[in-house]
Amino acid sequence: MGRSVVRGAVLPAFNASVELGEVEVDAPGPSEVRVRTAATGICHSDAHAQTGGIPGIEVPMVLGHEAAGVVIEVGSAVTTVKPGDHVVIGPAQSCGTCAWCSQGLPQHCSNLGRVRAAGEPPRLTVNGQPATQFVGVGSFAEEMVVHVNSVAVVPEKMPLDKAALLGCAVITGLGAVRHSAAVRFGDTVAVVGCGGVGLSAVQGAVLAGASRIIAVDRMPEKLEVARQLGATDTIDAGATDPVAAVKELTGGVDHAIEAVGIPATIAQAFAMLRTRGTATVVGLARPGDTVSLPTMDLLAEKRLQGSRLGGTRARVDIPLYAEMYLNGRLDLDVLQGATVDLAGLPAALDGLDHSPAARTVVVY
């Protein structure tokens, strides 16, 4: 098919708004797939990148990394997907051959950041200059070329605006509960931060059979969504001390899932634990941030751990979650709090920190 010219939202410089314009998309290489974007979520990781808060990224850049669409062309070496397939695309372009991938830990792939080798033509061009794709995806455009390992096939009856949420929010939040924290039936769970990732963690705790699920946020609208998704208790962190409130309700939880990514909330999540509890940090922190913890709590065998992409195996977990949605076991309708078109994307991204929506989805 050759190169194509599509509409997209381009970040011209850090701390700037994205600008709508034309993006030239190259034909897929041997291990790549060209996808017509149907929908993409707007994630706080995109806002982090917008401000330059993620190491190693370069502008101009097409942001967006949580998407769904239809395959329109595949490279010569691609055998796992074909034109016409409905797919979810996420930031998981693992190579499949490095030491981490061989151990079943693709989220730590040694080649995760690769796109194309030096000397090859860029996937994207804007105004005649090479443009980068955020985490190798760049779904804030009508088409994208991605590595085949970034895509997972879902049933055609799966609505693509809902499927997009599986690309990051769901695999990261639900996956952290399922894989990283390994919450067990009857455990008590606090979820700190009720954006798309935190609300997915709430659903993960429900599916795991947690006996008490406490949602913590500063926005009443998001706490209401948490209740709809199965939280047994909610705490307005803007009106009360969330640590004291959790302790009053439970005496300390078995698991705290931190989905904000700032030192204060990480420390709070750790402080909410009971003896031998585990705090799992899912939120994306900024380079240089540090957390101060009381060392005496370590004598109680409390643990602090991280989680990257929820420990997800995309080609296994994403189709599973799609089937769970279709069977009524996973609620993505409530999670999709707002919908905009491409023209509304710049304002939605700039206003993300103050949006009451659980997750805003761009529908093309």
VENHU-V178425 format. One record per helix or strand of 2 or more residues. SS is the DSSP state (@ for helix, = for strand). FROM is the first residue (numbers start at 0). TO is the last residue. If there is no record, write none. Layout:
<<SS;FROM;TO> <SS;FROM;TO>>
This chain:
<<=;3;10> <=;17;24> <=;31;41> <@;43;49> <=;60;61> <=;66;73> <=;85;88> <@;98;101> <@;105;107> <=;123;125> <=;128;132> <@;133;135> <=;142;146> <@;147;149> <=;150;152> <@;159;166> <@;168;179> <=;187;191> <@;195;207> <=;211;216> <@;219;227> <=;232;235> <@;241;249> <=;252;257> <@;262;270> <=;272;280> <@;294;299> <=;302;305> <@;308;310> <@;313;325> <=;337;339> <@;341;349> <@;351;353> <=;359;362>>
